Each structure stands twice: as C-alpha cells, then as structure tokens.
Amino acid sequence: MLLKSISLSLVFISSSLAQKIVDLSGKHWTLTDQQGNVSIPGAVPSNAYLDLFAAKVIPDPLYGTNEINTAWVAFTNWTYISAPISGLSPGVPTYLVFDGIDTIASITFCNQSVGVVDNQFRQWTFDVSSILSSCFSSPVLSLSFTSPVDVANYLENPSNPELSCPTCFEIAFVYTGREFIRKQQIDFGWNWAPAYAPTGIWQPAYVVQLESKVLPEIYVSNSMVDIYRRGQLNNLSPDQTQRWVVNVSIDYLGTLPPNSRLVASIPGFLSGPLSGVNVRNGTITGSGLVKGSPKLWWPVGYGSQTLYNMQIEIFPANSIIPIAFVTKRVGFRTIVLNQGLITTDQESLGIAPGANWHFEINGHEIFVKGSSVVPPEVFWPSVTESEFRLLFETVVAGNQNMLRVWGGGSYLPDYAYDLADEMGILIWAEMAYSDAIYPITTNFLENAIAEAYYQIRRVNHHPSLALWSGNNEIEFGLDIIGAIDPPLVAVSEALYSELFLNVLIHSVFDNSRSISYLPSSITNGYLSLNHSAEMPIIERYNNLSAGSVFGNSDYYNYDVTQVFNLSTYPIGRFATEFGFHSHSNVLSYAGVMPQSELSFNSSTIVYRNREYPLNYSTFFSSYSDPPAAENLTAQSLGGLGQMSQGITYWYPSNSTASPATIFDLQVFATQIFQSEVYRSQIAFYRRGSGMPERTLGSLYWVLNEIWSAPCKASVGHDGRWKGLHYGARDIYEPVVIAPYYDQPSGAVEVWATSDLWNTVQGTASIAWYDWSGKSLTNRTADHQAPITIGAVNSTQFWSFDANTLPFNSTNAVAFLTINATVNGVRYSHINRFTPLPLSNPLVISAIQNPLLTFRSVGNVFTVQSQAVAIFVWLEHPAGVRGYWSDNGFWMLPGKRQVTFTVQVDTTGGKWTKSVAIKSLYSLISP
C-alpha cells in the first residue's frame, strides 16, 4: 500500500490550566458526497482521497495511472460529519479551532451555521458559545466542502469581475484558476507533479471550553518570539556588538484580565516581567533585553546548533498563578540577505560593481549549498515527522546547509523546523504563491494578510528560519508576460506590487525584525529600501547597468549539446534554480507500477512524464536575459525525449541486452547524465566566489520527488538516493578541485574552491592515466604544487591546452586532487577530466572492462577494479533505506572502501547479500 495509514482517536484532554479541550482527531467521522451515493468512515486529519482509499471505494490513487481513475474525487462536493460530541458544558465560552482546512467549506455546529472558510493555510477559530447554549443534544460538527476545481473555474470566469481578475495570468498545468484559491498550488498539477486537488480537514481540530470559575482562562492559539540585535532592521546587517532583544507575542481566545503581566525566561539570560506590554485585538506583546552572551546558533558546518528552552507565562495582576504558558526552543543568531550596493572596498578586492545578493550568518558571509524542497507526499495528512527526519538527514549527509521551501507547496510543519534547528539546516521559506499574477480584491488581500500573520508568527522563533520570500518566480515571470503580451506588463506589475511589495512585506516587517524579506525567489534586488515608507522596497526589475552584476539566476537549458558549455551559464551573485531531469530508480518505479510497465517509454512512465508539451521552464534562462517572443511557441521535446538525447549524445549505448537490463541501464545513464549536468553548474557557481561576480550560493532544483516519475529530484519518493545526490554531495564538499573546459578553444583551467572561513593551504595535483590505469608518458603532463585559497573563495591552480597533450586523448583521463588541513581538520577531494566525451567511438573502444568485484563485512563494502572504473554504482535492494559514503564514483585500479548508512531496515540485515554493482562499462557491454 502506497498511502500511509492514519490512526488517531477522539479524546478529551485538559491543559494544566483546567481548560477543556476536545481533540477532534481520529476516525469518529463520516464522509458523504452531495448526491448521497457515498457514506463511509472519515478521519481527521485526512482528506477525501485518503478516506475513500481506506474504505476501498477507490484504488490507490498513487499507483500507476490511477490519477485518471480517481479524478472524479476532486470534482465532488464532500461533507465531513463528526460523531456527537458529548461532555461539553453549555453556558461557558466555547470555540472551534481548526489548524487547517483544505479548502472551501461551510461549517455547521448543532445544525446552525458557523461560517465559511476559504484558505488552506490559515488557522480558523469560531466562537460557538451561543450555539452550544441553545443545543439540546450532543452537538454534531459538519463541514461541507465545495470542489476546489469548480470554485477555481467559477472565480476565473471573466463574467464574475467582482470575484475574478480578468488581467491575472498563470502558468497553467492540469486545472486552471489556481491563483484565485488559497490552496496549495501544486494540487492543480505542475510540470513534474500530479493533480489531485484534495479536500478535507487536513490538520488537527479542537473544541475549546474556558470553564474555570476560579481564575480567568484564555486559550493560546498562536505565539511568536523574535530575537534580534538591538537596533536591527529587516534586510540590513545588524551591529554584532549590540545586545540581544527578545520580543514575545501571544495570540489568545477568551478575555484577558486588565493589567496582565507577560513573563519570560531563558535560564541564565532572561528572567522576569517583560516591558512595554501591549494588549490589542486578542494579542499580548512585550519585550526584554538579554543579559550576558548566549552561545550562537550556526548552520551545519560552521559551528554548533546551540538551542535554549524558553518559557513564557501570562499572569493576572497581583497573581502568582499563570493563566497561560508557552514553551519555545530558541536560538541566538542573525541571518540577513544582503542586497546592498557593492562598496568601494569590495570593488578594490576585484568584485564587480552592482549589488550584493548573499546571506550573512552572525556577521559572516556564507556560501549557501543546498536545494529546493517540495511536499514529500501528494497528500499532506500522510506526511510524518519521521519522514522529514530521514529527508533532513539526507540533506546534511549531502553537504547541504540550506533548503528552499518552494512556494507552490505548503508551509512546513513546526516539527520540520524543529528538525532543521537541531541539524543546522537554514530554511528559505516561500509564501504559497507561484508562477501566477494574483488578484488584489479586498477579500483576497484580507485573506492573504491573515494567512501571512499566522504562518510568520508560528515559525519565527526558529533559528533555522533564514528568509521569507513572497513567492516563487513571479517577478521573473513578468518578463515572460512581456514577451507574450507586452500591454499586459503594466497591469501585471501593478497587481504584483500591491500584493508582494505592499501587503505581504508589511506582514513580515510588522511581526519580525530578525528576518529578511525577498519579494520573489528570482530578483535583481532593490533600488531602495526605506522601512518608514509606505512601500519599503522599490524593486530594480531590469533597471541594470552595463558592467555591473545584480541579482540571482533561474536557469534551465535542455539543449543537451550545450549543457556543459560554461559560456551558457548565467553570471550572477547567487544561483537559485537550475537543473535537468532523470528517471527515478528502477526499484522506486517498481513499487508504484506493474512490472510490465518498467521500460523507458511505457504507457505509465509516459503518463507520469509531465515535461510536455510546452515546457515553460525552457524560457527561464536568466532574469537579466528575458526570452524572445518568437521562442515562446516552441514545443519542447519533453522530459523523456531530452533524457534520451542526453544519454545517447554523451555516453555509450547498448541494445543487445534483455529489456529489463536495457531499462536498468537507461535509468542509470539518465541519472549519471543528470548528476554531471548539476556538478558542472555547481562547480561553476562555486568558482564564482572568487570571480568578479562573487557568487555566494547554489540551490539546485530539486531535492525530493513528490511521486516516482521522470523529474529533476536528487532523492526518490521512497528516499532512495539518485546519482545526482551523490554527485552534488561530492561537489558540495567544503574544499573542492574542478576542471573548467572551453571545448571550442581546448583551454582547460583547474581551480580549487573553499567555503571555509579560514584560509586553506594545501597541495593540489593533476595526474594522467590511460584507461588501463597506467601513468601516461612518464607524467610529463602531470603537475603538483602548493595552493592557497582565501576564505570563501576560489583560486586557479593550473591551466593547459587539451588539444596539445603529449599523448592520445582517446586513451587519457586525468585525476585531480587537493589535500589540505585547516585547524586540524583534513580536507581531501578528487575530481576527473577527459578531453573527449565518453560517447566518442574511439574512447569507447579504448575503455577497458574494470572487472568490478566487491565483498562486504557488515555494511562496509570493499570494491576492487582491474582498470579505470567510470561511475561505479552500488545498488542496495528493496527493504532497506539509507545511503552510501560514495557512489557513482571513478576509481583507479585497486581497492576502494565504501560504507552504507542504514536509516531503515526491514530485511534483518539480509540486504547486504543482494547488493548489485555496475559502471559505465555496463553501457558498453552489459
């Protein structure tokens, strides 16, 4: 079964302050359709797809092509009805609290209307005291959902101008009108994901009663802690010598007694009543100065992740008994996205003029190494904390220090931030807007503000939170609109500015001083920043200056003949998106489709390939180079065609094996090709740290699959690492060496790069071998020398002409090595270079069979090769989840030891007997 089971129960719980809280989670619900054809057990948290599958009304929606067979679920109006809720006390303040409803629903309680909800991302609360007082039996709660697809179709209809936005624009996938619905945008389909559009109560829900007759009671619905340096303002680098300020805010239901006190404590650093206490609109706020110097929180690789327990209490005047308390786990750090102008001091260091675009942690520039993350499951109620833990372990093991939470999905749950805090993963959080121009009606903006306030306040205390971005790619998309329909640009920009440069920016600035705000994931930065202005940020857009460098890049190139052409890569301060697709692992596919469909172009895999027919990502070349209008009608070859082109252009191919073996090798080839494309770009961006562009970040697209399908992910939906994750981990090592080849001229430069804050001194070398592994021409082309790399920088080690090598290039491979020790820590990295592509017939004829073998002792495997082995790949079987210390590696003749880290094992250790091995030579002779 692909869908995870959900086991919850309806229980009564009481807080330590005697509130009565009825947890509505569990299976004491009934799900019915509007026509009365379906009546089955329902659950909370859940949705209609999950409950229908559990009741065996529909097949597993994630298996094969069942997205088609279950599409009717998205077009049906569903109703969730609770069991009678007994034990409630009439005559006391009573509230319904929903942490998440997906999405459009009318709510009744005891057969009386409570209200209508229309936002998946808000917490909804309703006072039902009067309804309960007139209810003569145990009340029943009912939520009647309207199909989100139907609502979107209705709202986008231009005949409803008061509801729709005739000038709005979206990149459409399966269902249209998504920009009018405050629902996860990916639910309407994407160019790498399915379209299910679920409905249901997707987060916990409660009935809350405040019935104490001794002390007044309140219910804490949300809370926020903001920790920053005194005088700090958003988006600006603070003075690191200033004391820490802690600002605390609690949202509550009920009536707060006059002159209530707000008290907070962080053992050793903060204790006692907060000052400047203010109570307004159901929120109490106060602040305090921290005494002493708490240990700082650092991202992984730069220091420890020191966390402190904080307790916040609300006391009535002259009382020593609190009426509410909140506990938080906090950290002390400053994190700023610096987009200020390049200074004269920076220019004197060789940095090109323009503007910065980099992150600073505790006053230090950091090179960001990471990826984007999408929802780990199609249906959020089936996501678990353990799933996030395994995924985040994969992030850290992959040498990544930041995850960008893509704006087409949902906001991460609290426990995901807790894990990021512990592991040192910085979180770039995007608000849930993507690739569309959104309406700005009064109702829409009020909804957007309520959503933003709730989400910002909910997660602001986490030190892992690095940034709020207003959306994914929309500012970039203004250029596409300009190419398609130039007259639409002005109105689109006005709509965009109102939502992201006026409304949502104030949602961040009003609640936090510690977090930077970025209007859109891809921007050229701002022309001005004025916190006291009505519109604090004036964007630069394309007001650029020749010879200057601005902003970050969003780059995709599906011309496989050019994917390694360095001159095609964007020059920018930060690389936010780039990538190429590959197949999922065969074993990943095998779990979601019949064995008969495991072939490159099977009907199921073709169906799951969403890179067709018009791939809008093709036109996301670079923000400063908008697409030509005539190219916007070009038809993409689609993901499968592009993958096929890539592997046949760059690698050997063999069609003499069995169909199963051919498919396995094709999947393998697409993954090593994908990995090489990313490695080339990551190396390029990392070298940029020492170039005039001073590039200080690389976030590839994308970390995880939402389902097993052709896509750009580095980790499968089942957690299995693809070749990309191993390749990215290698080129994300702290100190690396890499070749940069200008194929037309034959010029090769070898550079070493470090993201450490200390100067690196070590030794670098280049050594040439033939394919048997023997040294070439008495090492006349070899080179070895000391090397020094500045802090967060790159330096050129060597250069040569690949056209004038003193040996036959068809039988030559170079291994590049750097070794260094910094503060007692040893850093070593090995890379490789071939003058000719591995698809060259003469190279293929020269490559020798490495005769790979391996033996294992527990989870330690020793691989032996008889010749140069290219892309050695160890495949662990089904039943075990984990990752190798290295995979997809090259090796000289001899032995190499690799270790498998087990995350989950259902085989009792027997998996070691079923490991398989292959290499590029398998493409020549399976």
N, C-alpha and C positions, 0 to 999 in steps of 0.2 A: 504494500500500500504506500503510495507516494505522499498522501496527505497525512500530516501528523494528527494524532488523536488529541482531543482536548477533554480533560477530566477535571471539572470544577463542581462545586456544590453551593447550594443556597444556605447560608449560615447567618446567624446573628453574632456580631462581635461588639464589644464595648471598649471604648478608649479608656485610658487611665483617668480621664476626667468625667466619666459616667455618661458620656453621650451614648445614645443607642444608634448603632449603625448596622443596617441590614445590607449585607453583601448580596447583590443580585446575581453574582456569578454562579454558573452551574448549568445544569440541564433541566431545570424546572420551568421550561418554556415550551410553547407550542408555536410552530411555524406554519402559516397558512398562506395560500395565494388568494388573490382577489376573487377568482372565479369559484373558489371552494373545491377545486379539484385535488388540492394537496393539503394534508394536515398531518404533520409529523412532529416528533420531538425537536425542539430547538435548543440553543445554548447561548450563553453569554460568558466571555467574549466569543464571538463567532460571526459567521455570515451565512447567507442562503446557500452558497455553493458547498461549504463545509458540512452544513446540516443535511442538505439533500444527499450528499455523498454518504454521510454516516448512516442515513436511513435507507440507502441503496435505491434511491429514486433516480439518481444519475450515476453514470460510471465515473471513475476517477477523472476529473476534468484535466489533470496534468499529464495523462497518459496518451501517447500517440497524437492523434489529431482530434482528441475529444473536446478541444476548444470549440470546434464546429458543433459537435453533438450537444453541447451544453450551453450554447449561446443564448438559447431561449430564456435562461435564468436571468440574464442581465436585462431583458425586456419585460420581465414580470414584476408586478407590484406585490411585495411580500409584507406580511404582518407578523410581528413577534408579540406573543401574548404570554404574560407571566402566570404562574400559579398564584392563587390567592395569597396575599402577603399578610400573615397573621401576626399578632402580638404587638401591633402598633398602638400607641396611646393617642387618642383624639384630644384635641384641646391644647396641644403643645406645638411649638414651631417645628414644622416638618418640611424637608426638602428632598427633591430628587436631584441626584448628582450623577452625571454621565461624563466619564473621562474621554469618551469618543464614540460618536455615532456616524455611521457611514451610509448615506449622507443626507438625503432629503426624507424627512419623516414627520408625520403628525403624531403627537403623543397624547394619550388619554390616561387618566387615573381615576379609578372608580367611575368609569363611563363619562367622565367630564373632561373637556378639552383642557390640556395643559399648555400646549404651544406647538410651534413648528420649528424644526431645526434644519439647517441647510449648509453645514460646514463640518467636514470630517475631522478637521484639525483643532477644533475648539473643545474646551470643557463646557458643558451645558449644565446649568443649575436652575431649578424651578421651585418656588415656594408653593407647596400644595397643602398648607395648613388648613385653609378654609375648606378645601375639597374633602380632606380626611375627616373634618369635623362633621360634615353632612353625609358621610358614607356609613351606611347601616350594616355593612358586612365587611369581611376582609377584602381590602381593595385589590383590584387587578390592574396591572400596568400593561398598556398596549402601545406599540409603535408601528404605525402603518407607513411603509416605505414606498416611495414612487421610483420607478425605474430611472436611474441617472441618465441613461441613454436617451430616454424620452424627454426628460427635463432639459437636457442639453439641446436636443433638436428644437424644442419649443423656444428656448431662450435665444437661440441663434437666429431664429426666424426674423427677418427684417420687418415683418408686419407687426412685430411687437417692439417698437422703438423704445418704449419706456423700460423694457426688460433687456433687450439685446443691445448689441453695439455693431451697427452695420459697417463701421470702419475698422472693427477689430480684425486681427489676422492671426492665423495659427498654421503651424506645420501640422497637417492632418495625417492621421495614420489609419486606424480602423473606424472608430466612431468620431464624429466631429462635434464641435461645440464645447469642447472640454474647458475652454477658457472662461466659460460662464458658470462653471461648477467648482466650488471649493472642495474638490475631491482629488485624490492622488491622480496626477495627470497620466501616469503610465497605465492606469486602468482602462484608458481609451485606446490602448495599443501604442507601440513605438517601433522604430526600425530595427529592434533587436528583441522585442518582447511581445507576449500575447496580450489580448484584450479580453478581460473578463468582467470588469465593471461590477464588483460585488456590492451587496447591501447588507447591513446588519449592525448590531451593537458590538463594535469591534474592540472596545476597551471596557474595563470594569465599570460597573454602575452600582449605585447605592441609594438606599433611603436613609436619611439622616434625621434624627429627632433630638432636639435640645430640651430635655425634660427635667433638668436638675431644679430642685426647689431650694437648695442651699446656696449655691453660687451661680452667678450668671454663666451661661455657656455660649461658646461660639464653635463653629466648625471651620478648620483651616482648609481652604480649597486650593490654595497655591501659595508659594513663598519664594522669595528671591534674596540672594546675598550677592553683593557686588564688592569686590576687593580691588582697590586701585591705589596708586601713589597719590599723595595729596597734590592737588593742582592738575591732575591728569585729565585730558580731554580725549574723546574718541578720535582715532586715526592719527594721533600725534604722539611722538616719542616722549615719554614722561621723564622727569628728573629722578634717576635711580637713587639719589641720596635722600629723597623725601620719605616721610613716614607713611606707613600703610593706613588707609582709611577703609573701614568696613561699613557698608550701607546695607541695612536689613529692611525687608518689607514683607508683610504677611497679608494675604487676601483671606477674607473670612465671610462666613454666613452667620447671621444672628445679630445681636445688639451688643456692642462693646460698651462696658461701663465708662462713664466720664473719668478723665484723668488717669486712664490706664497707663501702666508703665511697660516699656519694652526693654527686656534684659537679655544680654547675650554674653556668652563666654566661650573662649578658646583657651584651654588651660595653658597658663604661662604667658599669655599675650593679650587677652581681652577678658574683662570681667566687670559686670555691674550694669546699671541702667545706661541705656543709650541716650544721646542728646538729640535735640531738635525733633522730638517725637511729634508726628503729624498723623491725624486720623481723618480720612476722607473717602467717601464712596466705597465703604467696605474694605478699606486697606489701612493698615497702620505701618508707619515708616519711621526709622530712626537711624542714627549713625554713631560711630565711635572711632577713636584713634587707637591703633595697635601699639602696645609697649614693647620695646626690645626689637630684636631682629630675628623673626622666624626663618627657618630654613626655606630656601626657594624650591619651587617645583620646576623640573626641567623635562623637556621631551626626551624620549628614549635616545640613548647615545650621547647625551650631553650632560648628564647628571642624574641625581636620584629623583624619584617621584614622591616627594615628601607631602603627606596629607595630614590634616588636623581635623579632629572631631569638634564640631561647634554645636552648641545648644542655644536655642532662642526661646524665651518664655514671655508670656503676656500676663501681667499681674493687675488686678483691680487696685485702685487707690487704697493705700493703707492695709493691704492684704499680703500675707506671706505665702498664700496658696495660689499657684498659677491657674489660669483658666484655659490656657492653651500652651503647647510647646511644640517645637520643631527641631529636629536634629539634622545637621548637614555635615558632609565631609568636604572640606575646602582645601585649597592650596594657595600659596602666595607666588604669583608670577605676573609679569606684564607681558602682553603679546600684542604687537602692533603691526598692521600692514602699512608700511611706509611708502607713500606715493608722492612725497615731496620732491621738489625740483633738485636736480643734481647740483651739488655745491661746487664752488671753485676748488675746494680741497679735493673733492672727488675727481674733478677733471684733471687736476695735477697728477693724479695716480693713473691716468690713462683711460678713465671711464668716459664714455661718450656723453655729450650733453643731452638734456631731455629731462626725464623724471624717473625717480626710483619706482620700483614695484617689487618689494620684498618684505619678508617677515622679520621682525626683531623680537627675540625672546629674552626678557630680563636685560635689555640693552644691547644684546649681541645679535649681529646679523646671522641668519641661519640659512643653509641651503636645504630647501624642502625637498624631500624624496618621498614620493607616495603615489597615490592613485585615487580614482573616484570610486565610491561605493553606491550600489543601488539596492533596493529592497531585497533581502536574502530569500524571500518567498513571494510567490504571487499573492498569497492571502496572509495578511499580517497577523491574524489571530493564531496562526500556526507557528509563528516565529517564537523561539525560546532564548532565554539568556545563555544557555549552554551553546547554542548555535552561534551566537555573537562571540562568545569567548573563544571558540575554535577558530572563527574567522579572524578575530583580532590577534590571536596567537600567530596566525598565518601572516598577518601584516608585519608584526615585529620580526618574525623569522625571515621575512623578505626584505629586511633592512629599510623599512619604510617608517617615516616619522609623522606622516600626515595622511588623513583621509578626507577627501572632499565628498560631502553628502549631497548627492545630485538633487537638483530642485524639481525633478519630475516625479520623485517618490514622496515619501513622508518624512516627518521629523523623527529622529532617532529616539527610542525609549530611554528612560532615565538609567536603566541598568547598563545600556550601551555606553553612556558617558561615564558611569562608574568604572567600567572596564577600561575605557580609554584613560581615565585618570590614573588607574593603577599601572597601566602598561606604558604610559608616556606617549600616547598617540594623540597628536593635535587633530582637532576636528574643525574643518571648514564647513560650516553649516549654511545650507541654502534654504531660503524660504520656498514654499511649494508652488513655484511658478516656473514655467519652462516653455520656450520656443513659441510664444504667442504674444499678441498685444491684447491686454486685458481691459475690460470695461471699467469705467470710473463713476458709475452711478452711485448715488448716496448710499444705498443699501449695500452695494458691493464693497465700498470703502469702509463702511462701519464694520462689516463682517471681517474685512482684511485686518483692520486695527485690532479687533478683539482677538483674532487668531494670533497675530504677532505678539500682542501683550502676553497672552497666556504662554506661548512657547518660549519667548525670550526670558520671562521671569522663571519659568520652570527649570531651565538648564543653566542659567547664568552663573551659578556658583561653581560650576565645574572648571577646574584649571585647564582641562583639555580643550575647552571651547576656545578656538583661535580666531574666528571670524564669523560675522553674519553677512551673507551675500543675498541680495534681494531676489535673485532669480538665476536661472541657467540660460545663458546665451542670448537673451532678448536684445540687449544693446547691440550685440554683434548682428542679430537678425535685422536690425534697422537697415543695414547695408543691403541685405537680400531684398527687403521690401523696396528699397530704392532702385534695385536692378529690375525687379518685376513690374512695379507700378510707381514710378517716381512721384506722381502727385499725391500718393498716399503717405509719403515720408513725413510731411509736416504734421499731419493729424496724428500719425502713429507716434511720433516723438512727443507730442503733447500728452497723449494718453500715458505713454511710458513715464514721462517726467512726473506726472501727477502721482502715480502710484509708487514709483520707486525712488524718486528724488524729493518728494514732498511728504507723502504719508508714511511709508514704511521706514524711512530713515529716522523720523521722529519717534517711531515706536522703539527703535534701538537707543537713540540718544536720550529719550525720556526715562529709560529704565536702567541704563548702564553707562558707566564712564570707562569701563575696562576693556570694551570690545570694539574693534574697528567695524565699520560698515562699508561694504562694497555694493554699489547698486546692481551690478550684473557680473556674472562669472568672467566675462571677457570684456575688458575695457581698456581704453588708453589713459585711464586715470582722470584726474580732475584739473580744471583750470584754476579753481579757487575753492577754499574750504573756510567757511565762516560759521562757527557754531551759533552765533546770535542772529544769523539771517533766517528769514522765513524758509528759504530753500538753501540749506547749509552747503550743499555741494553743487557746483556748476561743472558739468562733465566736459571733457575735452572733445569727445567724439573724434572726428577726423581733422581737427584743427592741429595739424602736425607741422613740424619744422624740418626742412631738409638737413640731413646730417645728424639729427637727434634721434634718440631711441625712447619710445614710450610704450607702456602697457605690456600686456601678456598676450599669448598666442593660443589659437584654437586651430589645429592643423590636421587635415586628412588628405592623403594622396593615394589614390587607388590605381595609378599608373604603375604597374609592377616593374616596369623598366627603369623607373626613376626613384624608387623608394629608398635607395642607398645613395642618391645624388645629394651631396651635402649642400650644394648651392640652392636646392629647393626648400630646405628647412627654413622656418621663419626666424628672424633675428628679433629677439625681444628680451625683456627683463625677467620673464617667467613663462614657463610652458604649462598651460593649464589643461589642455586636452590634445591628445594625438593618439593614433592607433591604427590597427589593421585587424581583420577578423581571422579566426581559425575555427576548426571543428572542436567540439567537445571531445573528451576522451571516449574511446570505444566503450569502455566499461560504464561510463556515465550515460551514454546513449542506451546501452543495453538495459538499463533499469527503467526506461520510460517508453520503450517501443518494442515491437516484436523483433525477434532475431532476423526474420526475413527482411526487415527494413534497414539492416545495418549495411548500407552501401552508400557511396558518395552522393548519388543523385536519387536516392529512394524517394518515394512519394511523401513519406513522413518528414524526412530531412529537408526536402524541398519546401514542404509546407512550413516548417519551423524556421526556414531562412527568411528573414524579414528585410534583407537588404535589397529590396526591389520595389517598383520598377524604377522609381526616381529616387536616387539616394541624395537627400538634401545635404548630408554631411560632406558630400563631394565638394560643395561650394564653400564650406567653412575652411578656407585655405589660410588666411591670416587676417586679423582685424584691420590692418592697415592696407590690405590689398583686396578690396571687395570684388565679387565675381562679376564677370562680364555678362550682360543681359542675354547675349546670344547663347551662352552656355547653360542657361537655366532650363532649357528644354531638352537637354541631352539625357538620354536614357542610360542608366547605369547597367553594367553587366550583372550586377547583383553579387552578393557575397560569395556564392558558390563558384561563379564564373571567375571572379577575381582571385579567389584562393587557388583555383585550378591553374590559372595563368601564372600565378606567383611560383608555385612549386615546379611547374614544367619549365619556366624560364630560368630558375636559379639552381635546380637540383636534378640529379638523375631520376629516371623513372623506369619502372619495370612492370610489364603487364603479363608476365608468364606465370605468376603465382596463382594460388587459389583466390576466388573472390573475397573470402574473409581476410586473407593475408593482404591482398591488394588494398582493401579498405583500411585495415590497420596501418599500413604504410602510408597511405594517403593522409590519414588523420595525423600521423607522426610528422609527415612532411609539412602540412599546414601549420602545425604548432612550432616547428623549428624555424619556419619562414617568419611567422608572426613574431617569435622571440627575437630573431635577428633584426627585424624592422624596428622594434622597440629599442633594442640595445644600441643600434646605430643612432637613433634620435636622443636617447638618454645621454649617451656619451657626448653627443654634440652639445646638448644643453649644459651638461656639467662642465665641459671645456669652456663654455661661455662665461663661467665665473671668473676666468682670467682674461677674457676678451673685452673690448670696449663696451659691449652690450651689458656686461656684468650680470649675466643671467644667474638667478639665485633660487630656482625652483623647477621641479619637474613632477607633474601629476599626470600619469597616463590614464587613458580610458581603456579598460575599466577593471576593477578588482574582481568582481564576482558575477556569476551568471544568476539570473532570476529563474531560468529553466534551462534544460540541456538543449542547446541549439547552436548553430553557427553564430558566433558573436566575437566581440573583442575582449572578453574576460580573460584574466590570468588564472582564475580558480573556478573549477566547475561547480555546478549547483550542488553536487554531492560532496564538495570540499576537496576534491582531487585536484592537485596542482597540475596545471598545464605547463608546457615548455616555457611559456612567457614568464611565469612567476619565478622559475629557476633562473632564467636569463636576466630578468630585471633585478633579482636579488644579487646576482654577481656584479652587475654594472652599477648597483647601488652600494657596493662596499665603500667604507669611508675613504680609502685610498685606492685609486684605480689607474691603470695604464691602458691606452687605447690608440689604435691607428686611425688616421683620417686620410682617406684616399680620394684624390681628384682623378677619377679614371680617365677623362679625356687627355689630361696632360701627363699622367703617370706619376705625379708628385704625391708622396706619402709623408705625412707628418705624424710623429709619435709624441703624444702628450701624456703627462701624468697630472692627476687631479685629486684634490683632497677637500673634504668638507669639515675637517677638524679646525679647532680654534687655535691650535699651536702650529708653528712652522714644522714641516715634515722634512727630515733629512734621511736619505737612504741611498740605495743603489738601484739603478734600472738597467735592463739589458734587452737585447733582441738577438735571437739565435735562429739560424735557418737549418731546416732538415728536409730530406726527401720523404716521400710517403712511406718508405720503409722504416723511417725513424733515424736514419744515419745523418750525421752532420754534413753539410754541403760545403765543398771547395775549401776545406781547411779553415772554415769560419771566416773567410775574407770579408763577407758581408755582415758579420756579427758586430755588435757594438755593446759595450758596457761602460758605465760611468756613474759617478756620484750625482745625486739630484737633490735639489731643494725646492720645496713647494711652500708658498706662503699660506697663511691662514685663509681658509675658504677660498681656494684659488687653484689655478692651473699653470703649468709651465711646459714649454716644449722641450722634449728630451732629444729627439733625433729627427732627421729627415733624409729621404733617399728617393731615387727615381726608379719606379717599378719596371720601367722599360729598359733599364740598363743593368739589370742584375747579372752577376757573373756566372749564371747557371740557367738552366732551362726552367722557365716559370711554370711549365705544366707539371713539374715534379718538385714543387717547392712550397713549403709552408713555414712561416715564421712564428715563433712563440715569444711573446713579450712579457717581461716580468719586472715587477717592482717589489722591493723589500725595504721596510723602514721600521724603526722603533721610535715611539713617541711616548714619553713619560712611562717607560717600562712596558708599554703595550706594543706587541709586534703586529705589523700590518703587512700583508702579502697579497699580491694579485697577479694573475696570469691571464693574458689575452692571446689572440692569434690573428694571423693575417695571411690571406692567399692572394697573389697578384691576379689570378684569373678566377672567374666564377666556377663553382663546383659542378655546373652543368656543361662546362666545356668538354667536348668529347675526348680531347687529349688528356685532360685532367682526370676524367672518369677512367680512362684506360690505365692511368698511372697509379690511381688509388689502389692500395692493397688490402686484402682481407685481413682485418686485425685479429681474426680467430679469437673473439672475446670469450672469456670464461669468468666465472665468479664462484666464490664459496662464502658461506656465511657462518658466523658464530653469534647466535642471538640475532640482534638487529644490526650487527656490524658486518658489512659485505666488502670483500676484497675482490676487485675487478682486475683481471690480467689481460693485457693486449700484446700481440706479437708485432704490431706495426702502429703507425699513427692512426688513432681511432677518432672518428669525427662524430660529434653529437651522440655520445654514448648515453643510452636511455634505459633506465631500470624501471620496470612497470610492476607496482605492487598489485595483488589481486583484490577482488571484491572482498568485503568483510573486514577490512582494516582501513582506517583513515589516519593519515599522517603525511610526513614529507621527508625527503632525503636531504642529507647535508649538502649534496650537489647532485645535479642531474642534467642531462643534455650537454655534458662537458666533453672537451677534447683531451686526449692524453697521448703521450709518447709511449713507446714500447716499455712494458714493465707493469708494476702493480700500483693500484690506487685504492685507498680505503674510503668507503662512504658509510654513513650511519643513517638509519631510518628512525625518525622520532615518531613514536606511536601516540596518536591522540585518542583513537577509539579502536578497540579490537574485539570482534565478536567470534574470532576463529580460535581463541585459546592459544595463540602463538603459532598456529599451523600455517599462517600466511607465508612464512619465510620459505616454505617448500614450493611455493607457486609463483615466485618472482621470475619475470622474463626479462631478457636483455636484447637490445638491438642497437644499431648505429646507422649512420648514413650509408654504410656499405650494404645494408639490408635493402636499400633502394636500388642498388646495382645488381645484387644477387640475393634475393630473399632466402 
